[in-house]
Protein backbone atom coordinates (compact mmCIF):
# COMPACT_ATOMS: atom_id res chain seq x y z
CA UNK A 1 0.00 0.00 0.00
CA UNK A 2 1.56 3.27 -1.15
CA UNK A 3 1.27 6.54 0.76
CA UNK A 4 -0.99 7.92 -1.99
CA UNK A 5 -3.53 5.19 -1.17
CA UNK A 6 -3.86 6.52 2.40
CA UNK A 7 -6.19 9.52 2.65
CA UNK A 8 -6.62 9.72 6.43
CA UNK A 9 -3.99 8.76 8.97
CA UNK A 10 -3.60 9.49 12.65
CA UNK A 11 -0.62 8.67 14.84
CA UNK A 12 -0.88 8.67 18.62
CA UNK A 13 -4.01 10.81 18.47
CA UNK A 14 -4.98 11.71 22.04
CA UNK A 15 -7.52 13.98 23.69
CA UNK A 16 -7.61 14.54 27.44
CA UNK A 17 -10.11 16.46 29.55
CA UNK A 18 -8.34 17.17 32.84
CA UNK A 19 -7.85 13.67 34.32
CA UNK A 20 -10.10 11.89 31.78
CA UNK A 21 -8.61 10.56 28.53
CA UNK A 22 -11.38 10.42 25.89
CA UNK A 23 -9.11 9.28 23.04
CA UNK A 24 -5.90 7.45 23.86
CA UNK A 25 -3.10 7.18 21.26
CA UNK A 26 -5.33 6.17 18.35
CA UNK A 27 -3.59 5.12 15.11
CA UNK A 28 -6.22 5.15 12.38
CA UNK A 29 -5.68 4.49 8.66
CA UNK A 30 -8.29 5.02 5.93
CA UNK A 31 -7.56 4.09 2.32
CA UNK A 32 -8.79 5.86 -0.79
CA UNK A 33 -12.22 4.75 -2.04
CA UNK A 34 -13.12 2.52 0.90
CA UNK A 35 -15.96 2.58 3.40
CA UNK A 36 -14.30 2.55 6.80
CA UNK A 37 -16.51 1.50 9.69
CA UNK A 38 -15.61 3.19 12.97
CA UNK A 39 -17.22 1.00 15.57
CA UNK A 40 -17.55 1.11 19.34
CA UNK A 41 -20.00 1.38 22.24
CA UNK A 42 -21.56 4.73 23.05
CA UNK A 43 -18.98 6.87 24.86
CA UNK A 44 -16.02 4.95 23.44
CA UNK A 45 -14.45 8.04 21.85
CA UNK A 46 -15.80 7.90 18.27
CA UNK A 47 -17.27 11.40 18.11
CA UNK A 48 -14.26 12.95 19.87
CA UNK A 49 -11.96 11.31 17.31
CA UNK A 50 -14.13 12.56 14.44
CA UNK A 51 -14.15 16.10 15.83
CA UNK A 52 -10.35 16.05 15.90
CA UNK A 53 -10.27 14.77 12.29
CA UNK A 54 -12.41 17.77 11.30
CA UNK A 55 -10.42 20.29 13.32
CA UNK A 56 -13.44 21.06 15.51
CA UNK A 57 -11.41 20.37 18.65
CA UNK A 58 -7.66 20.27 19.13
CA UNK A 59 -5.85 17.11 20.06
CA UNK A 60 -3.87 17.00 23.29
CA UNK A 61 -1.12 15.17 21.40
CA UNK A 62 -0.62 13.15 18.26
CA UNK A 63 -0.92 13.88 14.57
CA UNK A 64 -3.66 13.97 11.91
CA UNK A 65 -2.75 13.72 8.23
CA UNK A 66 -5.36 13.99 5.49
CA UNK A 67 -4.32 13.66 1.83
CA UNK A 68 -0.77 13.30 3.15
CA UNK A 69 -0.79 16.78 4.67
CA UNK A 70 -0.85 17.85 8.32
CA UNK A 71 -4.32 19.05 9.35
CA UNK A 72 -2.72 21.51 11.74
CA UNK A 73 -0.65 23.09 8.97
CA UNK A 74 -3.12 23.03 6.05
CA UNK A 75 -6.49 22.88 7.77
CA UNK A 76 -8.36 25.24 5.43
CA UNK A 77 -7.17 23.59 2.20
CA UNK A 78 -7.84 20.09 3.51
CA UNK A 79 -11.33 20.73 4.85
CA UNK A 80 -12.46 22.13 1.48
CA UNK A 81 -12.13 18.53 0.25
CA UNK A 82 -13.99 16.96 3.19
CA UNK A 83 -17.73 16.70 3.81
CA UNK A 84 -19.18 15.77 7.19
CA UNK A 85 -22.29 15.03 9.18
CA UNK A 86 -21.56 15.02 12.90
CA UNK A 87 -24.40 13.99 15.20
CA UNK A 88 -27.69 15.67 14.10
CA UNK A 89 -27.73 17.61 10.79
CA UNK A 90 -28.04 21.40 11.02
CA UNK A 91 -30.93 22.88 9.04
CA UNK A 92 -33.65 25.56 9.17
CA UNK A 93 -36.98 23.80 9.70
CA UNK A 94 -39.08 26.69 8.36
CA UNK A 95 -37.20 26.66 5.04
CA UNK A 96 -37.44 24.09 2.26
CA UNK A 97 -34.74 21.55 1.51
CA UNK A 98 -33.79 23.56 -1.58
CA UNK A 99 -33.51 26.78 0.45
CA UNK A 100 -31.34 25.12 3.10
CA UNK A 101 -28.99 23.89 0.38
CA UNK A 102 -28.92 27.33 -1.26
CA UNK A 103 -27.71 28.94 1.99
CA UNK A 104 -24.93 26.36 2.30
CA UNK A 105 -24.05 26.72 -1.40
CA UNK A 106 -23.49 30.46 -1.05
CA UNK A 107 -21.26 29.94 1.99
CA UNK A 108 -19.22 27.32 0.12
CA UNK A 109 -19.15 29.36 -3.10
CA UNK A 110 -20.01 26.41 -5.35
CA UNK A 111 -22.13 26.25 -8.51
CA UNK A 112 -25.97 26.38 -8.25
CA UNK A 113 -26.03 23.18 -10.31
CA UNK A 114 -24.53 21.36 -7.31
CA UNK A 115 -27.88 21.63 -5.51
CA UNK A 116 -29.75 19.72 -8.18
CA UNK A 117 -26.98 17.17 -8.30
CA UNK A 118 -26.91 16.41 -4.55
CA UNK A 119 -30.71 16.34 -4.31
CA UNK A 120 -30.66 13.62 -6.97
CA UNK A 121 -27.90 11.72 -5.20
CA UNK A 122 -29.82 11.57 -1.90
CA UNK A 123 -33.20 11.08 -3.63
CA UNK A 124 -34.87 14.23 -2.30
CA UNK A 125 -35.66 15.95 -5.62
CA UNK A 126 -39.40 15.35 -5.30
CA UNK A 127 -39.55 17.00 -1.85
CA UNK A 128 -37.02 19.79 -2.49
CA UNK A 129 -39.76 22.45 -2.17
CA UNK A 130 -41.22 20.99 1.02
CA UNK A 131 -40.43 22.61 4.40
CA UNK A 132 -37.83 20.60 6.28
CA UNK A 133 -39.94 20.54 9.45
CA UNK A 134 -42.33 18.33 7.47
CA UNK A 135 -39.59 15.85 6.53
CA UNK A 136 -39.37 12.42 8.13
CA UNK A 137 -36.29 11.69 10.25
CA UNK A 138 -34.81 9.65 7.39
CA UNK A 139 -35.33 12.51 4.94
CA UNK A 140 -33.66 14.93 7.38
CA UNK A 141 -30.65 12.60 7.60
CA UNK A 142 -30.45 12.45 3.81
CA UNK A 143 -30.66 16.25 3.68
CA UNK A 144 -27.75 16.35 6.13
CA UNK A 145 -25.77 14.09 3.81
CA UNK A 146 -26.76 16.31 0.85
CA UNK A 147 -25.34 19.33 2.73
CA UNK A 148 -22.14 17.35 3.35
CA UNK A 149 -21.89 16.48 -0.36
CA UNK A 150 -22.55 19.99 -1.66
CA UNK A 151 -18.87 20.87 -2.04
CA UNK A 152 -18.06 17.65 -3.98
CA UNK A 153 -15.90 16.22 -1.19
CA UNK A 154 -13.36 13.47 -1.73
CA UNK A 155 -13.91 12.24 1.84
CA UNK A 156 -17.24 11.98 3.62
CA UNK A 157 -17.29 11.62 7.42
CA UNK A 158 -20.61 10.47 8.90
CA UNK A 159 -21.09 10.18 12.66
CA UNK A 160 -23.89 7.71 13.53
CA UNK A 161 -25.91 8.54 10.36
CA UNK A 162 -28.60 5.90 11.05
CA UNK A 163 -29.09 6.77 14.72
CA UNK A 164 -32.78 6.95 15.60
CA UNK A 165 -34.03 5.83 12.18
CA UNK A 166 -36.63 3.14 11.60
CA UNK A 167 -35.53 0.05 9.58
CA UNK A 168 -36.65 1.65 6.30
CA UNK A 169 -34.68 4.83 6.98
CA UNK A 170 -31.62 2.82 7.99
CA UNK A 171 -31.77 0.87 4.74
CA UNK A 172 -32.06 4.10 2.73
CA UNK A 173 -28.96 5.59 4.34
CA UNK A 174 -26.99 2.34 3.98
CA UNK A 175 -27.84 2.13 0.28
CA UNK A 176 -26.85 5.74 -0.23
CA UNK A 177 -23.47 5.23 1.44
CA UNK A 178 -22.78 2.17 -0.74
CA UNK A 179 -23.77 4.05 -3.90
CA UNK A 180 -21.52 7.01 -3.07
CA UNK A 181 -18.58 4.66 -2.57
CA UNK A 182 -19.18 2.42 -5.57
CA UNK A 183 -20.43 4.91 -8.16
CA UNK A 184 -18.75 8.15 -7.08
CA UNK A 185 -15.53 6.77 -5.57
CA UNK A 186 -16.01 8.81 -2.37
CA UNK A 187 -13.94 7.67 0.60
CA UNK A 188 -16.31 7.32 3.56
CA UNK A 189 -15.78 7.05 7.30
CA UNK A 190 -19.01 6.01 9.02
CA UNK A 191 -19.22 5.59 12.78
CA UNK A 192 -21.74 3.43 14.60
CA UNK A 193 -22.30 1.54 17.84
CA UNK A 194 -24.15 -1.18 15.88
CA UNK A 195 -22.05 -3.99 14.44
CA UNK A 196 -24.94 -5.08 12.19
CA UNK A 197 -24.84 -1.68 10.45
CA UNK A 198 -21.11 -1.69 9.83
CA UNK A 199 -21.09 -5.35 8.80
CA UNK A 200 -23.41 -4.60 5.87
CA UNK A 201 -21.44 -1.75 4.31
CA UNK A 202 -17.80 -1.51 5.48
CA UNK A 203 -14.70 -2.71 3.67
CA UNK A 204 -12.50 -2.19 6.71
CA UNK A 205 -13.30 -1.60 10.36
CA UNK A 206 -11.69 0.02 13.37
CA UNK A 207 -13.05 -0.80 16.82
CA UNK A 208 -12.50 1.64 19.66
CA UNK A 209 -13.05 0.94 23.35
CA UNK A 210 -12.54 3.40 26.19
CA UNK A 211 -10.61 5.66 23.84
CA UNK A 212 -8.20 2.95 22.62
CA UNK A 213 -8.17 1.33 19.18
CA UNK A 214 -8.45 -2.40 19.87
CA UNK A 215 -8.99 -3.75 16.34
CA UNK A 216 -8.32 -2.45 12.83
CA UNK A 217 -8.46 -4.67 9.78
CA UNK A 218 -10.62 -5.85 6.91
CA UNK A 219 -14.24 -6.58 7.75
CA UNK A 220 -13.63 -10.05 6.37
CA UNK A 221 -10.96 -10.65 9.02
CA UNK A 222 -13.50 -9.91 11.75
CA UNK A 223 -15.98 -12.27 10.09
CA UNK A 224 -13.36 -15.03 9.96
CA UNK A 225 -13.11 -14.82 13.74
CA UNK A 226 -16.66 -16.15 13.89
CA UNK A 227 -16.14 -19.08 11.51
CA UNK A 228 -17.65 -22.36 12.73
CA UNK A 229 -15.81 -24.97 14.79
CA UNK A 230 -16.68 -28.66 14.90
CA UNK A 231 -17.22 -30.26 18.31
CA UNK A 232 -17.11 -34.03 18.63
CA UNK A 233 -18.21 -36.03 21.63
CA UNK A 234 -15.91 -39.07 21.82
CA UNK A 235 -15.06 -41.66 24.46
CA UNK A 236 -11.45 -41.66 25.73
CA UNK A 237 -11.22 -38.07 24.47
CA UNK A 238 -7.55 -37.40 25.32
CA UNK A 239 -6.44 -40.67 23.71
CA UNK A 240 -8.61 -39.92 20.64
CA UNK A 241 -7.07 -36.43 20.33
CA UNK A 242 -3.54 -37.87 20.38
CA UNK A 243 -4.58 -40.50 17.84
CA UNK A 244 -5.93 -37.89 15.37
CA UNK A 245 -2.97 -35.54 15.89
CA UNK A 246 -0.50 -38.35 15.23
CA UNK A 247 -1.98 -39.06 11.80
CA UNK A 248 -2.10 -35.38 10.80
CA UNK A 249 -5.43 -33.92 11.93
CA UNK A 250 -5.42 -30.42 13.45
CA UNK A 251 -7.52 -30.90 16.59
CA UNK A 252 -7.57 -29.89 20.23
CA UNK A 253 -9.02 -31.37 23.39
CA UNK A 254 -11.19 -29.05 25.47
CA UNK A 255 -13.09 -30.59 28.36
CA UNK A 256 -14.88 -33.69 27.19
CA UNK A 257 -14.80 -32.82 23.49
CA UNK A 258 -12.51 -32.79 20.46
CA UNK A 259 -12.54 -29.49 18.57
CA UNK A 260 -11.48 -28.67 15.00
CA UNK A 261 -11.86 -25.63 12.73
CA UNK A 262 -12.55 -25.16 9.05
CA UNK A 263 -13.70 -28.69 8.25
CA UNK A 264 -15.80 -29.36 5.17
CA UNK A 265 -18.67 -31.84 5.39
CA UNK A 266 -16.52 -34.47 3.71
CA UNK A 267 -13.60 -33.86 6.07
CA UNK A 268 -15.92 -34.18 9.04
CA UNK A 269 -17.21 -37.50 7.73
CA UNK A 270 -13.64 -38.70 7.14
CA UNK A 271 -12.59 -37.73 10.68
CA UNK A 272 -15.53 -39.65 12.17
CA UNK A 273 -14.69 -42.66 10.00
CA UNK A 274 -11.05 -42.45 11.15
CA UNK A 275 -12.10 -42.42 14.80
CA UNK A 276 -14.43 -45.39 14.35
CA UNK A 277 -11.68 -47.36 12.61
CA UNK A 278 -9.45 -46.52 15.57
CA UNK A 279 -12.02 -48.17 17.90
CA UNK A 280 -13.33 -44.88 19.35
CA UNK A 281 -17.04 -44.25 19.85
CA UNK A 282 -18.36 -40.98 18.39
CA UNK A 283 -21.63 -40.10 20.11
CA UNK A 284 -22.16 -36.46 19.09
CA UNK A 285 -21.15 -34.08 16.28
CA UNK A 286 -22.01 -30.37 16.49
CA UNK A 287 -21.12 -27.28 14.48
CA UNK A 288 -20.56 -24.38 16.87
CA UNK A 289 -20.39 -20.85 15.48
CA UNK A 290 -19.69 -17.82 17.63
CA UNK A 291 -21.96 -15.01 16.42
CA UNK A 292 -20.20 -11.90 15.11
CA UNK A 293 -22.03 -9.89 17.76
CA UNK A 294 -20.41 -12.05 20.45
CA UNK A 295 -16.98 -11.37 18.92
CA UNK A 296 -17.71 -7.65 19.10
CA UNK A 297 -18.93 -7.85 22.68
CA UNK A 298 -15.86 -9.87 23.61
CA UNK A 299 -13.60 -7.15 22.17
CA UNK A 300 -15.45 -4.18 23.61
CA UNK A 301 -16.56 -5.63 26.94
CA UNK A 302 -20.04 -6.95 27.61
CA UNK A 303 -20.48 -4.73 30.63
CA UNK A 304 -20.47 -1.63 28.42
CA UNK A 305 -23.38 -2.75 26.31
CA UNK A 306 -24.22 -1.33 22.93
N, C-alpha and C positions, 0 to 999 in steps of 0.2 A: 504494500500500500504506500503510494507516494504521498508527499506532503500536500500536493495539490488536490488529492482525494479527500483530505480532512478539511471540513469547513468550520467546525466548532471544536475547540480543544481547551480544556482547563487543566491546570496543574496545581495541586495543593490548594484548591479554592476553599477558603475558610471564611465564615462569618460568625463573629461572637457578639453577644449582647451581655455586657458585664461578665458574669460568671457562667452564662449559658452559651454553649456552642451549638448554633443552629445548623451549620454546615461545616464539616470537619475534614479538610484535606481531600476534597473530591477531585478525582482525575476523570474527566468525561471526554469522550471522543465521538464525534458525529461525522459520518462520511457523506460525501456529496450524493444527492438523489435518494437517500434512504429515509424511511420512516423510523425514527428512534423513539422507542417507548421508554418514558421515564417513570418508573413505577415505585410505589412505596406507600405505606399506611399514611393516613392523615397525620400531619405534624412531623413527618419524617425529614423535611427540609427541601421538598421539591420546589415550592413557590419561592422560597428564599434563594435557591440556586438560580431559578429562572430570572428573578429580579436582578441578580448580579450579572447574568448573561446579557440583559437588556440595559445595563447601566443605570437601573432605577435605584439601586442601593450600592454602596461601595463595599468591596470585600475587605475583611480585616487583614488577610494575607492571601497569597496565591496569584495566579495569572489566568486571564481569559484571552484567548486568541480566536478571532473569527475571520475567515478568509485569509488566514496566515498572518494577520496583523493584530497588534495589541489593542484591545478595546479601550484601554486607558489612554493610549496615544492617539488613536484615530476613531474615536467614538462616533463623531458626527457622520463621517464617511461610511463607516460600517453600518450604522443603524438605518441609513437610507436604503440599504439592501435587505433589511430584515422587517418582517411583519409579525405582529404578535396579538394574542388575545390572552390576557392575564386575568384570571377569575371572571367576574361578570363583565360583559361588553358594555362600553359606555355609549349611550345614545340619548337623543331627545325624544321622549315619548309622544309629545304633541306634534312632532314633525313626521313626515312620511319617510319611508326607507330611502327613497331617492334624495330627499332633502338632507337627510343625515349624511349620506355619501357625498353630496355636493359640498357641504361644509368641510368635510375631511379632505376632499379633492383640492379645494382652494388652499388649505393649509399646506398640503403636500406639494402643490404646484404641478400637478399632473394633468394630462389631457382629459377633457370631458368624456371622451369615448371610453375611458377606463371604467366609468360608472356602469355603462351598459354591459361592458365585458364582465365585470365582477358579479353583477346581478344575474347574468346568465350562468356563470360558474357555480353560484350557490343556489340556483334555481329559485330566485325571488322576483323574477321579471314581472310575473303576473300580479304581484302585490306591491310593486314598487311605489304606487301612489296611495297606499293604505297607511294610516297613521301607525307608528310603531307600537303604541300602547294597545293596539288591537291585534298585534302579532301573538302567535303562540310562543311558548318558551323555546321550542325548536327553531322557529323562524327567527327569533331574536338572536339565538346562538349563530345561525347562519349569517345574519346581518353583521354580527361581530366579526365573523371570519371574512366577510366581504370587505369590511373596513380594513382588516389586516392585509388583504390582498390588493388594495387599491393602488399601492405604489409599485406593483409588480415585483414583490420581494423574491429573492433567491432562497431565503430561509423563512419558514413559518414556524413560530413558537406558540403552541396552544397549551394553556394550563387548565386541565380538567374540563375540556370542551363539552363533554356529555353529562356533566354533573347536573342532577336534577331533572334530566329529560326522561320522558316515558320511552318504552322500547322502540316505538316508531321513530321518535326524534333521535335516539341514539344511533339507530341504523342509518338515518339520513346523514348524520355527521360523519360516521365511519365511512360511508360510501364516498362522501365528498373528499375526505382526507386521502383515500386510496386513489381517487381520480386525479387529484392535484399532483400526487407523487408519480403516478404512472403516465398520465397524459401531458402534464406540464413540466415534469422533472424537478418540482419544488422539493427541497430538503425540508423535512418536517420533524420537529421535536414535539411530541404530545405526551403530557403527563397525565397520570391517573392513579387512583388507589385500587382500581379494579383490574385484576389480572385478565379476566375474560375479555375486557375491552382491548387491552394491549395485545393479547394473543391473536386477535382477529386481524390486526392491521400492521403490526410492527415487523421490521426486518431484523432489527437489533434492539436489545433492551438493557437498560441500566436499572438496578434496584438499589434504592437508598433506604437506610434504616438508621434512625437517630443521628442523622446528619452524615453518616459514613456510607460510601459506595461499597456494597457487599457483593455485587455481581454485575458484570458487564460483558456481554457476548451476544452471539446470534440468538434469535428467538428459538431456532431449531435446537441449539445446545441445551436450552432450558427444557424444551420438550423431551429431549433424549433422557433427561434425568428422571422422567416419569415412565420410561419404557417398562413393559411388563417383565416380571420375573416368574419363573416356574418353581413351584413348591411341591416336593414329593414326600409323601408319608411312606417311610420304609422301615422294616424291622432291622435291627442291628445297624442303626443309622451311621455311627462312626466308622464301622467296618465297611459299610456300603460306600461311604464317601471316599475312603482310601482306595477301595477297589476301582471306582470310576476315575479317580485322579490318576491312578497308576496306568490306566490304559488310554489316557489323553483327554478326558472330559474336564471342562472347567466348571467345578462345582464347589460349594462350601457347605459346611454343616452348621446349622444354627438351631439350637434347641433339639427338637425331635424330628427335624426335617432336613432334607437336602434341598439346596437352592441353586438355581442356575439362571443366567440371563441370556436373552437374545436367541432362544431356541425356536426353530420353525416347528410346525406340526410334525413333520417327518423326523426331525431330530429328537423331538420329545418321545415319539413312538420308538425310535431306535434305542434311546437311553433306557426306557422301560424294558424293552426286549433284552438289553444287555444285563440289566439287574436280575431279571427273571432267570436268564441263563446262568447267572452267577449264584443262583439259589437264594436270592433275596425276595421277600414278599413286598410288593408295591400295593398299598391299600388306599392311597389317595393321590390325585394329581390336581393341582389348582394353579391357575394363572392369577398372579397378584400384581395389580398395577396401582402405583401410588398416584393419585390424582394430581394434576398440575397445581391445583389450588393448595394442596397439602405441601408441595415443594415450596411454594411461595410463602406459606405460613411458617414453614420450618426455617426459611431464610430470614424472614422479618420478625419472627417471634409471635407466637399465638396470642400472648397476653395483650398485644397491642391492637389486635383486631384489624378490621378493614375500614 
